Amino acid sequence: MLTHLWLARKLQVAAGFAIGHITVHRDRRDDLDLAAVIRDRLEPLGKPCYSGMATGHVSNILTLPLGVQVEIDANRGVMTTTEGAVI
């Protein structure tokens, strides 16, 4: 999926990235390390990236509004909306 977004030039125009908590367990037959794949694809872009956010298929899920401006502090692991979610 990241390669598709890369080829569609979506990753290059994004201001930053918030990655949810990865719940897929690594298959012992597969040497694929998902954290390494994410790092390899996003790190060269030099944009803020926070991973481990409580989104997706986890308990205590964080509801994220779509289409609103946010600020990401990747060092602190904080994402803050800068506008209301209801327009």
N, C-alpha and C positions, 0 to 999 in steps of 0.2 A: 504494500500500500504506500509506503514511503517513496519507493521508486516511482510509482505512478504519479504521486504528487510532485516529485522532483521533475519528472519529464514534462508535466503540465505547467511547470514554472510557478507552482503555488507556494512551495517552500521558500523560494528565493524572494518572493514579494511579501511574505509574512514578517511582521515586526518581531515576533517571538513565538515561543512554543510552550504549552502546558500539556504534559503527558500524564495520563492517568496511571494509577497503580496497575502494574502488569500482573495479571492473575494466571496467565498461561504458564504452566510448568514445562520446563525444558524436557523434551523427549530424549531419553538416553541414547537412542539411535541417531540423534541429530546433534551435530556440534554447533548449531545455531545459538548464539548468545544474543537475546533480544536487546539487552542494554547496549551491547557493542554495536549492533546494527543501528540503533537510534543514534548513538554517539557518532558513529562513522558518517551518517547521513546529515546530521544537524550541526555538529561541531564546526565543520569548515565554513558554515554560513556566518559564524561570529555573532549570533543573535542570542538573546536571553532564552534559556531553556530550563524549565522546572519539571522534574518527573517525580512520580510518586503521589500525585494528587488523588484524593478520594473520589474518583469518578469511575464510571463504568459499572462492572458487576461486582461491587464490594458492599459491605455493610456500612452504615453511616454515610451514605452517598451524598456528595455535594451536587446540588442542582446548579447547572451553569446556564445562564441566559445566552441565547445565540444573537449575534449581531450587535453586541454592545462593546464599547471601548473599555479596555482594561489596562492596568499597569502591572507588569510582572517584575518582582524582585527575586531573581533566580538565586541569589546568594542566601536570602532568608527563607525561600520557599513560600513566598506570599504572592497571591494574585488579588488585586483589588479592582472592582468595577468603578469606573469614573463617571458613569451616567446611569440613569434609571433604566430598569429592564423593561418597563412598560412604556410604549410610545403611543 
